[in-house]
Amino acid sequence: MELTVRKNFVFDKNIALYLEELAKETKQSMTSLVQEMIEERYKEIKVKKRMEAFNAIDGSATGLLTDFSIQSIKANREL
């Protein structure tokens, strides 16, 4: 069972008209249109935040083994 929450919004007159027109054109309720738009925007923001977090850690391990080369590690490794 999905819970719903009732929210009241105040739109500019033009925006309200656009919403009504979009609802008629797409044969959807205004509620479902607003839900879709919010979900799309939220997904964009979520991806942006994930990319920012990734970019913050990207390269953080660079230089951790600067005193060693792959060849020296392989040469010193016991077989």
N, C-alpha and C positions, 0 to 999 in steps of 0.2 A: 504494500500500500504506500503510495507516494503522498507525502504531505505537501500541501499547498499553503502559501501565505498570500494574504491579500495586501496589496500596496496601491496607494493612490498617487498618481503623478499629475503634474500640471505641465502642459505643453503650450508652446506658442501656437497661435491659431493656425499658422501655415503648416507647422509640423503635424498638428492634429489632422489637418486636411490631407496631408501627404500620407499619413498612417491609414486613414480611412480609404484613400484611393488605392494604396498598396494592398490593403485587405481585400477590397473588391476585385482587384486585378488578379490576385493570386488565389482568391477563394479561400482565404484563411481568416481566422479571427485575428483581431488586433493583438490579443494576448499572445497568440502563438507566434505572430510576427516579431513582437518585441522580445519574446523568449529566444527565438532563433538569432536575432541580432545581438543580444547580450551574450549568448553562447559563443557565437563567432568571434566577437570582440575579446571575450575572456580567453579563448583558445590562443588568439594572437598574443595577448599579454603574457600568458603562461609560457609560450614558446620563447618569447623575448626574455623573460626572466631566466629560463633554463639556459639560454645561450649566454646571457650575462654571467651566470654562475659558472658555466663551462669555461668561458674566456678568462674568468678570474683565476681558475686553477690551471689553465692551459699554460704549460711552460714552467710550472712551479717545481718540477723535478729536474729541470735543465741544470746541468753543472753539478749534480750530486756525486758523480763519479769522475770528476775532472782529473784526479790523480792517477786514474787507471785507464788503460786502454783495453779494448776487447781482446787483443792479442795477449797482453800480459795476464789477464784473467784466465784465458784458456791455457796459457803456459803453466800457470801456477795451480791449476785445477788438478786434483788427484783423479786418476782414472780408475 
